Amino acid sequence: MANYLIIGGDGKEYGPVTDADVRQWIAEGRLAGTSRAKAESDAEFRPLATFPEFADVLKAPPATIAPLKAAAGAGEFAEADYELDIGGCIGRGWELLKGNFATLCVSLLLLVLVEVTCAGALNLIMLAFGKGLLSAPVPLRIGYNYLFTAVLSLVMGPLMGGLFLVYLKTIRRQATGIGEVFAGFQTAFLQLFLGALVVSLIVNACMLPFNFVWQTKAGPLLEQIQHMQNDPVGIQNLLPQLMSVFTSALPVLFVCLIPVTYLTVSWQFTLPLIIDKQMDFGAAMKTSFKMVNQHWWQVFGLTILVGLVSFAGILGCCVGVLVTAPIGIAAMMFAYEILFSGKKN
């Protein structure tokens, strides 16, 4: 079986790969007749259209012309095993960023700016109608957080889906751009919104015991602090009490974080599956859950490493996060490709 070297859309050389790999990439729309390649025995690169062994597949329309349907469902993926090279995903994320710095960084920055703007506007609107929120009953204060999450999901679900699509297309060497961050509003708005909303609400529900304890004990102190804005000495005297309340609530927090961590890791590929495979949110949640739980600790380890890399960027005067955060997202999307392609890393 012959092996081939390929010049990708980014001008870099890839391979050697088998003829089966080349045929698959052509069928997926990742290579075309004008793509340059050579067999290992050839002296120079030439267009793929000049290779007679690929003539049949080049004549067929690429599979990516039609969007993938939900037929590629949870059961189909659950049969495929995988193995994650955690360090390898981070390394490949760094290599991807080096070759596509502007697209990946500006796409993320655009999402962050929209998120901060929307969150700020929501806070101003809600606080204007709820200045007495700190003195309201505990259920009402907790309900405010749920309402905030629900409204923000209207924007962040589609935006996150679009961001993942930009990264996935970059990995696959497909044409993409910064504007595709907004693609989720056009192609899968409802499902991305529901995916973000349902996952967030369930995860927040796991935090209810801690939120109840915190709001019950800390609420009166926070209300006092709100009324002492012109009394810095009084506020300083209340801070030790606030810290004591937080310390007493720590055991409840740790218990709540167990299901939060488990579910967050298990469902973190929900939005990529919706935008990439055109799944509805329920099928995407089920598929992500099944695939991640085949090797949950591997995915958890990658998630922790991605978090540490991003935290390192925050330590660099917060500017470094513009580099480290894209590496982390790219690493998770490389993991996504491994989990849902049936290929081992």
Buried (B, 14 or more C-beta within 10 A) or exposed (E): EEBBBBBBBEEEEBBEBEBEBBBBBBBEBBBBBEBBBBBEEEEEBEEBEEBEEBEEBBEEEBEBEEEEEBEBBBEEBBEBEBEBBBEBBBBBBBBBBEBBEEBBBBBBBBBBEBBEEBBEEBEEEBEEEBEEBBBBEBEEBBEBEBEBBBBBBBBBBBBBBBBBBBBBBBBBBBEBEBEBBBBBBEBBBEBBBBBBBBBBEBBBBBBEBBBBBBBEBBBBBBBBBBEBEEEEEEBEEBEEBBEEBEEEBEEBBEEBBEBBBBBBBBBBBBBBBBBBBBBBBBBBBBBBBBBBBBBBEBBBBBBEBBEEBBEEBEEEEEEBBBBBBBBBBBBBBBBBBBBBEEEEB
